[in-house]
Amino acid sequence: MAPGGGRIVVERRDRLDALRAPASAGRLTPRVAGSHPADKAADAHRAPGAGGMRGRAVLSF
């Protein structure tokens, strides 16, 4: 974390490029904890704080 609680983001194009081929080929399997409609984005944002969540919350538009 950066001072003040922000995050420091560093672009690593080489890492993104290494993921491009397997992602395009469907060889990467993301862990999705749940899918939420866009109007329930607040619920999706609170879910990790409740504990027991494995994976990412996905918003559906």
All heavy atoms as TSV, in Angstrom:
chain	resi	resn	atom	element	x	y	z
A	1	MET	N	N	0.829	-1.174	0.000
A	1	MET	CA	C	0.000	0.000	0.000
A	1	MET	C	C	0.883	1.251	0.000
A	1	MET	O	O	1.927	1.291	0.632
A	1	MET	CB	C	-0.893	0.039	1.231
A	1	MET	CG	C	-2.018	-0.942	1.221
A	1	MET	SD	S	-3.321	-0.325	0.192
A	1	MET	CE	C	-4.678	-1.211	0.856
A	2	ALA	N	N	0.396	2.238	-0.673
A	2	ALA	CA	C	1.085	3.517	-0.710
A	2	ALA	C	C	0.682	4.341	0.513
A	2	ALA	O	O	-0.331	4.062	1.147
A	2	ALA	CB	C	0.713	4.262	-1.989
A	3	PRO	N	N	1.454	5.348	0.851
A	3	PRO	CA	C	1.045	6.229	1.940
A	3	PRO	C	C	-0.359	6.775	1.673
A	3	PRO	O	O	-0.706	7.092	0.550
A	3	PRO	CB	C	2.095	7.353	1.908
A	3	PRO	CG	C	3.280	6.735	1.245
A	3	PRO	CD	C	2.721	5.738	0.260
A	4	GLY	N	N	-1.185	6.840	2.688
A	4	GLY	CA	C	-2.555	7.311	2.511
A	4	GLY	C	C	-3.518	6.200	2.156
A	4	GLY	O	O	-4.702	6.425	1.950
A	5	GLY	N	N	-3.035	4.961	2.061
A	5	GLY	CA	C	-3.914	3.830	1.806
A	5	GLY	C	C	-4.143	3.497	0.338
A	5	GLY	O	O	-4.819	2.540	0.029
A	6	GLY	N	N	-3.577	4.265	-0.584
A	6	GLY	CA	C	-3.758	3.966	-2.006
A	6	GLY	C	C	-2.877	2.812	-2.441
A	6	GLY	O	O	-2.012	2.352	-1.708
A	7	ARG	N	N	-3.109	2.325	-3.633
A	7	ARG	CA	C	-2.289	1.238	-4.165
A	7	ARG	C	C	-1.337	1.775	-5.213
A	7	ARG	O	O	-1.667	2.673	-5.957
A	7	ARG	CB	C	-3.166	0.168	-4.809
A	7	ARG	CG	C	-3.974	-0.575	-3.801
A	7	ARG	CD	C	-4.695	-1.707	-4.433
A	7	ARG	NE	N	-5.466	-2.388	-3.412
A	7	ARG	CZ	C	-6.119	-3.486	-3.597
A	7	ARG	NH1	N	-6.115	-4.059	-4.778
A	7	ARG	NH2	N	-6.791	-4.043	-2.630
A	8	ILE	N	N	-0.169	1.194	-5.243
A	8	ILE	CA	C	0.809	1.556	-6.259
A	8	ILE	C	C	0.660	0.559	-7.400
A	8	ILE	O	O	0.714	-0.648	-7.201
A	8	ILE	CB	C	2.238	1.514	-5.695
A	8	ILE	CG1	C	2.383	2.540	-4.572
A	8	ILE	CG2	C	3.258	1.747	-6.804
A	8	ILE	CD1	C	3.701	2.471	-3.831
A	9	VAL	N	N	0.427	1.065	-8.597
A	9	VAL	CA	C	0.229	0.212	-9.766
A	9	VAL	C	C	1.436	0.370	-10.675
A	9	VAL	O	O	1.815	1.468	-11.036
A	9	VAL	CB	C	-1.059	0.606	-10.530
A	9	VAL	CG1	C	-1.222	-0.249	-11.772
A	9	VAL	CG2	C	-2.262	0.482	-9.625
A	10	VAL	N	N	2.029	-0.749	-11.025
A	10	VAL	CA	C	3.177	-0.757	-11.917
A	10	VAL	C	C	2.788	-1.563	-13.144
A	10	VAL	O	O	2.317	-2.687	-13.036
A	10	VAL	CB	C	4.413	-1.396	-11.241
A	10	VAL	CG1	C	5.576	-1.459	-12.204
A	10	VAL	CG2	C	4.770	-0.631	-9.988
A	11	GLU	N	N	2.958	-0.959	-14.300
A	11	GLU	CA	C	2.606	-1.671	-15.538
A	11	GLU	C	C	3.679	-2.692	-15.846
A	11	GLU	O	O	4.859	-2.377	-15.894
A	11	GLU	CB	C	2.480	-0.689	-16.702
A	11	GLU	CG	C	2.048	-1.370	-17.966
A	11	GLU	CD	C	1.851	-0.399	-19.115
A	11	GLU	OE1	O	1.542	0.763	-18.877
A	11	GLU	OE2	O	2.046	-0.825	-20.256
A	12	ARG	N	N	3.251	-3.917	-16.011
A	12	ARG	CA	C	4.161	-4.995	-16.385
A	12	ARG	C	C	3.623	-5.648	-17.655
A	12	ARG	O	O	3.010	-6.699	-17.614
A	12	ARG	CB	C	4.268	-6.024	-15.265
A	12	ARG	CG	C	4.942	-5.548	-13.989
A	12	ARG	CD	C	6.425	-5.222	-14.175
A	12	ARG	NE	N	7.171	-6.259	-14.838
A	12	ARG	CZ	C	7.935	-7.146	-14.236
A	12	ARG	NH1	N	8.074	-7.120	-12.943
A	12	ARG	NH2	N	8.560	-8.062	-14.923
A	13	ARG	N	N	3.840	-4.991	-18.772
A	13	ARG	CA	C	3.328	-5.491	-20.045
A	13	ARG	C	C	3.824	-6.902	-20.333
A	13	ARG	O	O	3.106	-7.712	-20.888
A	13	ARG	CB	C	3.715	-4.552	-21.185
A	13	ARG	CG	C	3.124	-4.999	-22.509
A	13	ARG	CD	C	3.225	-3.961	-23.577
A	13	ARG	NE	N	2.406	-2.803	-23.351
A	13	ARG	CZ	C	1.098	-2.742	-23.576
A	13	ARG	NH1	N	0.466	-3.791	-23.996
A	13	ARG	NH2	N	0.434	-1.644	-23.372
A	14	ASP	N	N	5.049	-7.231	-19.904
A	14	ASP	CA	C	5.579	-8.571	-20.162
A	14	ASP	C	C	4.717	-9.634	-19.488
A	14	ASP	O	O	4.476	-10.702	-20.053
A	14	ASP	CB	C	7.033	-8.679	-19.710
A	14	ASP	CG	C	7.247	-8.367	-18.234
A	14	ASP	OD1	O	6.550	-7.472	-17.699
A	14	ASP	OD2	O	8.123	-8.999	-17.622
A	15	ARG	N	N	4.211	-9.361	-18.297
A	15	ARG	CA	C	3.344	-10.325	-17.618
A	15	ARG	C	C	1.998	-10.450	-18.309
A	15	ARG	O	O	1.452	-11.551	-18.415
A	15	ARG	CB	C	3.151	-9.932	-16.159
A	15	ARG	CG	C	4.410	-10.089	-15.352
A	15	ARG	CD	C	4.166	-9.787	-13.918
A	15	ARG	NE	N	5.405	-9.922	-13.155
A	15	ARG	CZ	C	5.489	-9.712	-11.871
A	15	ARG	NH1	N	4.422	-9.358	-11.184
A	15	ARG	NH2	N	6.633	-9.844	-11.253
A	16	LEU	N	N	1.467	-9.328	-18.743
A	16	LEU	CA	C	0.193	-9.377	-19.471
A	16	LEU	C	C	0.350	-10.117	-20.788
A	16	LEU	O	O	-0.508	-10.919	-21.169
A	16	LEU	CB	C	-0.337	-7.962	-19.723
A	16	LEU	CG	C	-0.798	-7.206	-18.485
A	16	LEU	CD1	C	-1.161	-5.771	-18.852
A	16	LEU	CD2	C	-1.969	-7.903	-17.845
A	17	ASP	N	N	1.441	-9.869	-21.489
A	17	ASP	CA	C	1.689	-10.552	-22.763
A	17	ASP	C	C	1.815	-12.066	-22.561
A	17	ASP	O	O	1.363	-12.844	-23.392
A	17	ASP	CB	C	2.947	-10.009	-23.444
A	17	ASP	CG	C	2.739	-8.606	-24.010
A	17	ASP	OD1	O	1.562	-8.209	-24.204
A	17	ASP	OD2	O	3.738	-7.912	-24.251
A	18	ALA	N	N	2.426	-12.485	-21.451
A	18	ALA	CA	C	2.579	-13.917	-21.180
A	18	ALA	C	C	1.218	-14.587	-20.945
A	18	ALA	O	O	1.073	-15.789	-21.180
A	18	ALA	CB	C	3.476	-14.120	-19.970
A	19	LEU	N	N	0.233	-13.843	-20.492
A	19	LEU	CA	C	-1.104	-14.398	-20.245
A	19	LEU	C	C	-2.022	-14.355	-21.462
A	19	LEU	O	O	-3.039	-15.026	-21.503
A	19	LEU	CB	C	-1.774	-13.642	-19.096
A	19	LEU	CG	C	-1.140	-13.830	-17.735
A	19	LEU	CD1	C	-1.778	-12.888	-16.732
A	19	LEU	CD2	C	-1.265	-15.265	-17.278
A	20	ARG	N	N	-1.664	-13.551	-22.446
A	20	ARG	CA	C	-2.538	-13.341	-23.607
A	20	ARG	C	C	-2.845	-14.643	-24.362
A	20	ARG	O	O	-3.991	-14.953	-24.638
A	20	ARG	CB	C	-1.917	-12.322	-24.554
A	20	ARG	CG	C	-2.854	-11.884	-25.663
A	20	ARG	CD	C	-2.240	-10.811	-26.564
A	20	ARG	NE	N	-1.386	-9.862	-25.898
A	20	ARG	CZ	C	-1.804	-8.757	-25.265
A	20	ARG	NH1	N	-3.083	-8.499	-25.195
A	20	ARG	NH2	N	-0.952	-7.935	-24.710
A	21	ALA	N	N	-1.835	-15.429	-24.675
A	21	ALA	CA	C	-2.050	-16.661	-25.451
A	21	ALA	C	C	-2.898	-17.674	-24.689
A	21	ALA	O	O	-3.897	-18.177	-25.218
A	21	ALA	CB	C	-0.725	-17.265	-25.887
A	22	PRO	N	N	-2.572	-18.001	-23.425
A	22	PRO	CA	C	-3.413	-18.968	-22.729
A	22	PRO	C	C	-4.844	-18.456	-22.506
A	22	PRO	O	O	-5.790	-19.232	-22.549
A	22	PRO	CB	C	-2.707	-19.204	-21.398
A	22	PRO	CG	C	-1.507	-18.360	-21.369
A	22	PRO	CD	C	-1.371	-17.662	-22.665
A	23	ALA	N	N	-4.994	-17.158	-22.296
A	23	ALA	CA	C	-6.343	-16.614	-22.115
A	23	ALA	C	C	-7.143	-16.733	-23.413
A	23	ALA	O	O	-8.308	-17.136	-23.403
A	23	ALA	CB	C	-6.277	-15.159	-21.671
A	24	SER	N	N	-6.521	-16.408	-24.525
A	24	SER	CA	C	-7.201	-16.496	-25.823
A	24	SER	C	C	-7.568	-17.936	-26.173
A	24	SER	O	O	-8.568	-18.181	-26.831
A	24	SER	CB	C	-6.317	-15.914	-26.927
A	24	SER	OG	O	-6.124	-14.535	-26.709
A	25	ALA	N	N	-6.754	-18.886	-25.719
A	25	ALA	CA	C	-6.998	-20.301	-26.017
A	25	ALA	C	C	-7.970	-20.948	-25.030
A	25	ALA	O	O	-8.291	-22.123	-25.161
A	25	ALA	CB	C	-5.674	-21.061	-26.010
A	26	GLY	N	N	-8.417	-20.174	-24.029
A	26	GLY	CA	C	-9.354	-20.725	-23.057
A	26	GLY	C	C	-8.708	-21.630	-22.022
A	26	GLY	O	O	-9.379	-22.449	-21.400
A	27	ARG	N	N	-7.398	-21.490	-21.836
A	27	ARG	CA	C	-6.698	-22.351	-20.887
A	27	ARG	C	C	-6.607	-21.769	-19.479
A	27	ARG	O	O	-6.105	-22.420	-18.576
A	27	ARG	CB	C	-5.305	-22.670	-21.405
A	27	ARG	CG	C	-5.328	-23.576	-22.631
A	27	ARG	CD	C	-3.951	-24.124	-22.965
A	27	ARG	NE	N	-2.922	-23.120	-23.028
A	27	ARG	CZ	C	-2.482	-22.553	-24.166
A	27	ARG	NH1	N	-3.011	-22.892	-25.327
A	27	ARG	NH2	N	-1.539	-21.656	-24.124
A	28	LEU	N	N	-7.081	-20.551	-19.300
A	28	LEU	CA	C	-7.100	-19.953	-17.968
A	28	LEU	C	C	-8.521	-20.053	-17.421
A	28	LEU	O	O	-9.481	-19.713	-18.090
A	28	LEU	CB	C	-6.694	-18.477	-18.017
A	28	LEU	CG	C	-5.263	-18.191	-18.429
A	28	LEU	CD1	C	-5.015	-16.696	-18.427
A	28	LEU	CD2	C	-4.280	-18.875	-17.513
A	29	THR	N	N	-8.634	-20.528	-16.212
A	29	THR	CA	C	-9.949	-20.682	-15.606
A	29	THR	C	C	-10.043	-19.768	-14.393
A	29	THR	O	O	-9.478	-20.063	-13.335
A	29	THR	CB	C	-10.166	-22.148	-15.167
A	29	THR	OG1	O	-9.941	-22.991	-16.283
A	29	THR	CG2	C	-11.563	-22.352	-14.647
A	30	PRO	N	N	-10.747	-18.658	-14.522
A	30	PRO	CA	C	-10.884	-17.770	-13.377
A	30	PRO	C	C	-11.819	-18.381	-12.330
A	30	PRO	O	O	-12.746	-19.119	-12.664
A	30	PRO	CB	C	-11.489	-16.501	-13.969
A	30	PRO	CG	C	-12.185	-16.957	-15.197
A	30	PRO	CD	C	-11.422	-18.145	-15.697
A	31	ARG	N	N	-11.557	-18.112	-11.088
A	31	ARG	CA	C	-12.418	-18.582	-10.002
A	31	ARG	C	C	-13.466	-17.498	-9.746
A	31	ARG	O	O	-13.141	-16.398	-9.334
A	31	ARG	CB	C	-11.609	-18.834	-8.748
A	31	ARG	CG	C	-12.457	-19.396	-7.617
A	31	ARG	CD	C	-11.645	-19.628	-6.388
A	31	ARG	NE	N	-10.794	-20.801	-6.584
A	31	ARG	CZ	C	-10.001	-21.299	-5.651
A	31	ARG	NH1	N	-9.926	-20.709	-4.483
A	31	ARG	NH2	N	-9.268	-22.355	-5.894
A	32	VAL	N	N	-14.711	-17.828	-10.017
A	32	VAL	CA	C	-15.812	-16.888	-9.841
A	32	VAL	C	C	-16.643	-17.332	-8.638
A	32	VAL	O	O	-17.161	-18.445	-8.607
A	32	VAL	CB	C	-16.691	-16.824	-11.114
A	32	VAL	CG1	C	-17.891	-15.916	-10.892
A	32	VAL	CG2	C	-15.869	-16.358	-12.307
A	33	ALA	N	N	-16.751	-16.445	-7.660
A	33	ALA	CA	C	-17.512	-16.763	-6.451
A	33	ALA	C	C	-19.003	-16.559	-6.671
A	33	ALA	O	O	-19.820	-17.240	-6.070
A	33	ALA	CB	C	-17.037	-15.898	-5.290
A	34	GLY	N	N	-19.351	-15.617	-7.534
A	34	GLY	CA	C	-20.764	-15.359	-7.774
A	34	GLY	C	C	-20.948	-14.293	-8.826
A	34	GLY	O	O	-20.058	-13.494	-9.088
A	35	SER	N	N	-22.118	-14.281	-9.428
A	35	SER	CA	C	-22.466	-13.299	-10.436
A	35	SER	C	C	-23.623	-12.464	-9.912
A	35	SER	O	O	-24.580	-12.995	-9.345
A	35	SER	CB	C	-22.860	-14.013	-11.729
A	35	SER	OG	O	-23.190	-13.077	-12.717
A	36	HIS	N	N	-23.510	-11.154	-10.076
A	36	HIS	CA	C	-24.512	-10.237	-9.552
A	36	HIS	C	C	-24.967	-9.294	-10.662
A	36	HIS	O	O	-24.144	-8.836	-11.450
A	36	HIS	CB	C	-23.923	-9.391	-8.415
A	36	HIS	CG	C	-23.312	-10.209	-7.322
A	36	HIS	ND1	N	-24.014	-10.623	-6.236
A	36	HIS	CD2	C	-22.057	-10.693	-7.166
A	36	HIS	CE1	C	-23.227	-11.320	-5.436
A	36	HIS	NE2	N	-22.036	-11.387	-5.993
A	37	PRO	N	N	-26.266	-8.956	-10.711
A	37	PRO	CA	C	-26.706	-7.941	-11.666
A	37	PRO	C	C	-26.100	-6.591	-11.270
A	37	PRO	O	O	-25.766	-6.364	-10.092
A	37	PRO	CB	C	-28.226	-7.939	-11.528
A	37	PRO	CG	C	-28.516	-8.581	-10.223
A	37	PRO	CD	C	-27.354	-9.477	-9.902
A	38	ALA	N	N	-25.953	-5.704	-12.223
A	38	ALA	CA	C	-25.302	-4.418	-11.981
A	38	ALA	C	C	-25.984	-3.633	-10.864
A	38	ALA	O	O	-25.306	-2.940	-10.101
A	38	ALA	CB	C	-25.275	-3.600	-13.264
A	39	ASP	N	N	-27.288	-3.761	-10.723
A	39	ASP	CA	C	-27.976	-3.000	-9.675
A	39	ASP	C	C	-27.703	-3.552	-8.275
A	39	ASP	O	O	-28.099	-2.954	-7.279
A	39	ASP	CB	C	-29.472	-2.921	-9.944
A	39	ASP	CG	C	-30.171	-4.268	-9.935
A	39	ASP	OD1	O	-29.503	-5.292	-10.193
A	39	ASP	OD2	O	-31.385	-4.303	-9.680
A	40	LYS	N	N	-27.010	-4.665	-8.176
A	40	LYS	CA	C	-26.630	-5.258	-6.888
A	40	LYS	C	C	-25.119	-5.160	-6.664
A	40	LYS	O	O	-24.539	-5.949	-5.929
A	40	LYS	CB	C	-27.061	-6.734	-6.816
A	40	LYS	CG	C	-28.543	-6.940	-6.953
A	40	LYS	CD	C	-29.255	-6.434	-5.719
A	40	LYS	CE	C	-30.737	-6.757	-5.845
A	40	LYS	NZ	N	-31.509	-6.225	-4.753
A	41	ALA	N	N	-24.483	-4.185	-7.311
A	41	ALA	CA	C	-23.033	-4.027	-7.201
A	41	ALA	C	C	-22.609	-3.812	-5.751
A	41	ALA	O	O	-21.560	-4.300	-5.333
A	41	ALA	CB	C	-22.550	-2.871	-8.069
A	42	ALA	N	N	-23.405	-3.119	-4.974
A	42	ALA	CA	C	-23.058	-2.889	-3.567
A	42	ALA	C	C	-22.996	-4.213	-2.807
A	42	ALA	O	O	-22.125	-4.411	-1.965
A	42	ALA	CB	C	-24.056	-1.940	-2.921
A	43	ASP	N	N	-23.929	-5.125	-3.103
A	43	ASP	CA	C	-23.908	-6.443	-2.458
A	43	ASP	C	C	-22.634	-7.200	-2.827
A	43	ASP	O	O	-22.012	-7.843	-1.983
A	43	ASP	CB	C	-25.123	-7.277	-2.865
A	43	ASP	CG	C	-26.425	-6.691	-2.365
A	43	ASP	OD1	O	-26.399	-5.918	-1.372
A	43	ASP	OD2	O	-27.477	-7.012	-2.950
A	44	ALA	N	N	-22.252	-7.129	-4.095
A	44	ALA	CA	C	-21.042	-7.807	-4.555
A	44	ALA	C	C	-19.809	-7.220	-3.874
A	44	ALA	O	O	-18.871	-7.945	-3.543
A	44	ALA	CB	C	-20.919	-7.686	-6.069
A	45	HIS	N	N	-19.827	-5.927	-3.646
A	45	HIS	CA	C	-18.693	-5.260	-3.003
A	45	HIS	C	C	-18.587	-5.657	-1.527
A	45	HIS	O	O	-17.485	-5.773	-0.992
A	45	HIS	CB	C	-18.847	-3.745	-3.137
A	45	HIS	CG	C	-17.692	-2.968	-2.609
A	45	HIS	ND1	N	-16.460	-2.954	-3.214
A	45	HIS	CD2	C	-17.567	-2.203	-1.511
A	45	HIS	CE1	C	-15.633	-2.198	-2.516
A	45	HIS	NE2	N	-16.278	-1.731	-1.475
A	46	ARG	N	N	-19.693	-5.890	-0.873
A	46	ARG	CA	C	-19.690	-6.281	0.545
A	46	ARG	C	C	-19.381	-7.760	0.765
A	46	ARG	O	O	-18.944	-8.157	1.846
A	46	ARG	CB	C	-21.055	-5.970	1.167
A	46	ARG	CG	C	-21.269	-4.517	1.495
A	46	ARG	CD	C	-22.529	-4.338	2.329
A	46	ARG	NE	N	-23.741	-4.645	1.577
A	46	ARG	CZ	C	-24.425	-3.775	0.867
A	46	ARG	NH1	N	-24.021	-2.522	0.798
A	46	ARG	NH2	N	-25.517	-4.130	0.226
A	47	ALA	N	N	-19.592	-8.590	-0.209
A	47	ALA	CA	C	-19.467	-10.040	-0.056
A	47	ALA	C	C	-18.115	-10.496	0.504
A	47	ALA	O	O	-18.088	-11.338	1.406
A	47	ALA	CB	C	-19.763	-10.753	-1.375
A	48	PRO	N	N	-16.982	-9.984	0.036
A	48	PRO	CA	C	-15.705	-10.464	0.590
A	48	PRO	C	C	-15.567	-10.176	2.087
A	48	PRO	O	O	-14.975	-10.956	2.817
A	48	PRO	CB	C	-14.642	-9.713	-0.213
A	48	PRO	CG	C	-15.324	-9.328	-1.472
A	48	PRO	CD	C	-16.762	-9.099	-1.101
A	49	GLY	N	N	-16.127	-9.090	2.551
A	49	GLY	CA	C	-16.040	-8.738	3.960
A	49	GLY	C	C	-16.815	-9.680	4.856
A	49	GLY	O	O	-16.533	-9.795	6.053
A	50	ALA	N	N	-17.797	-10.378	4.284
A	50	ALA	CA	C	-18.608	-11.315	5.061
A	50	ALA	C	C	-17.843	-12.611	5.325
A	50	ALA	O	O	-18.234	-13.391	6.185
A	50	ALA	CB	C	-19.910	-11.610	4.320
A	51	GLY	N	N	-16.776	-12.851	4.582
A	51	GLY	CA	C	-15.955	-14.040	4.773
A	51	GLY	C	C	-16.457	-15.238	3.993
A	51	GLY	O	O	-17.594	-15.273	3.528
A	52	GLY	N	N	-15.597	-16.208	3.838
A	52	GLY	CA	C	-15.953	-17.453	3.168
A	52	GLY	C	C	-16.021	-17.389	1.659
A	52	GLY	O	O	-16.377	-18.360	1.015
A	53	MET	N	N	-15.686	-16.262	1.075
A	53	MET	CA	C	-15.781	-16.108	-0.383
A	53	MET	C	C	-14.476	-16.555	-1.026
A	53	MET	O	O	-13.403	-16.105	-0.651
A	53	MET	CB	C	-16.058	-14.651	-0.725
A	53	MET	CG	C	-16.317	-14.408	-2.174
A	53	MET	SD	S	-16.850	-12.701	-2.393
A	53	MET	CE	C	-16.078	-12.331	-3.933
A	54	ARG	N	N	-14.567	-17.462	-1.981
A	54	ARG	CA	C	-13.388	-17.904	-2.734
A	54	ARG	C	C	-13.618	-17.578	-4.190
A	54	ARG	O	O	-14.508	-18.120	-4.817
A	54	ARG	CB	C	-13.183	-19.397	-2.552
A	54	ARG	CG	C	-12.871	-19.729	-1.091
A	54	ARG	CD	C	-12.463	-21.136	-0.966
A	54	ARG	NE	N	-11.264	-21.327	-1.786
A	54	ARG	CZ	C	-10.284	-22.136	-1.469
A	54	ARG	NH1	N	-10.348	-22.834	-0.391
A	54	ARG	NH2	N	-9.246	-22.272	-2.261
A	55	GLY	N	N	-12.833	-16.679	-4.712
A	55	GLY	CA	C	-12.996	-16.253	-6.091
A	55	GLY	C	C	-13.437	-14.803	-6.150
A	55	GLY	O	O	-13.487	-14.098	-5.144
A	56	ARG	N	N	-13.776	-14.374	-7.331
A	56	ARG	CA	C	-14.141	-12.988	-7.576
A	56	ARG	C	C	-15.640	-12.853	-7.799
A	56	ARG	O	O	-16.298	-13.754	-8.343
A	56	ARG	CB	C	-13.424	-12.445	-8.826
A	56	ARG	CG	C	-11.928	-12.505	-8.716
A	56	ARG	CD	C	-11.450	-11.460	-7.743
A	56	ARG	NE	N	-9.998	-11.435	-7.764
A	56	ARG	CZ	C	-9.288	-11.046	-6.747
A	56	ARG	NH1	N	-9.854	-10.687	-5.638
A	56	ARG	NH2	N	-7.985	-11.015	-6.828
A	57	ALA	N	N	-16.158	-11.718	-7.411
A	57	ALA	CA	C	-17.549	-11.386	-7.710
A	57	ALA	C	C	-17.580	-10.800	-9.116
A	57	ALA	O	O	-16.726	-9.990	-9.479
A	57	ALA	CB	C	-18.087	-10.371	-6.700
A	58	VAL	N	N	-18.549	-11.197	-9.913
A	58	VAL	CA	C	-18.676	-10.727	-11.285
A	58	VAL	C	C	-19.970	-9.940	-11.406
A	58	VAL	O	O	-21.013	-10.381	-10.912
A	58	VAL	CB	C	-18.701	-11.925	-12.270
A	58	VAL	CG1	C	-18.979	-11.464	-13.686
A	58	VAL	CG2	C	-17.391	-12.686	-12.192
A	59	LEU	N	N	-19.903	-8.777	-12.047
A	59	LEU	CA	C	-21.101	-7.991	-12.299
A	59	LEU	C	C	-21.584	-8.278	-13.715
A	59	LEU	O	O	-20.801	-8.256	-14.661
A	59	LEU	CB	C	-20.819	-6.483	-12.163
A	59	LEU	CG	C	-20.454	-6.015	-10.769
A	59	LEU	CD1	C	-20.169	-4.527	-10.780
A	59	LEU	CD2	C	-21.552	-6.335	-9.780
A	60	SER	N	N	-22.866	-8.536	-13.851
A	60	SER	CA	C	-23.464	-8.799	-15.165
A	60	SER	C	C	-24.214	-7.556	-15.628
A	60	SER	O	O	-25.011	-7.002	-14.881
A	60	SER	CB	C	-24.453	-9.967	-15.076
A	60	SER	OG	O	-23.798	-11.114	-14.626
A	61	PHE	N	N	-23.931	-7.143	-16.852
A	61	PHE	CA	C	-24.611	-5.982	-17.427
A	61	PHE	C	C	-25.495	-6.404	-18.561
A	61	PHE	O	O	-25.267	-7.341	-19.244
A	61	PHE	CB	C	-23.591	-4.962	-17.939
A	61	PHE	CG	C	-22.828	-4.294	-16.830
A	61	PHE	CD1	C	-21.658	-4.852	-16.350
A	61	PHE	CD2	C	-23.308	-3.134	-16.262
A	61	PHE	CE1	C	-20.948	-4.248	-15.322
A	61	PHE	CE2	C	-22.605	-2.526	-15.237
A	61	PHE	CZ	C	-21.421	-3.078	-14.773
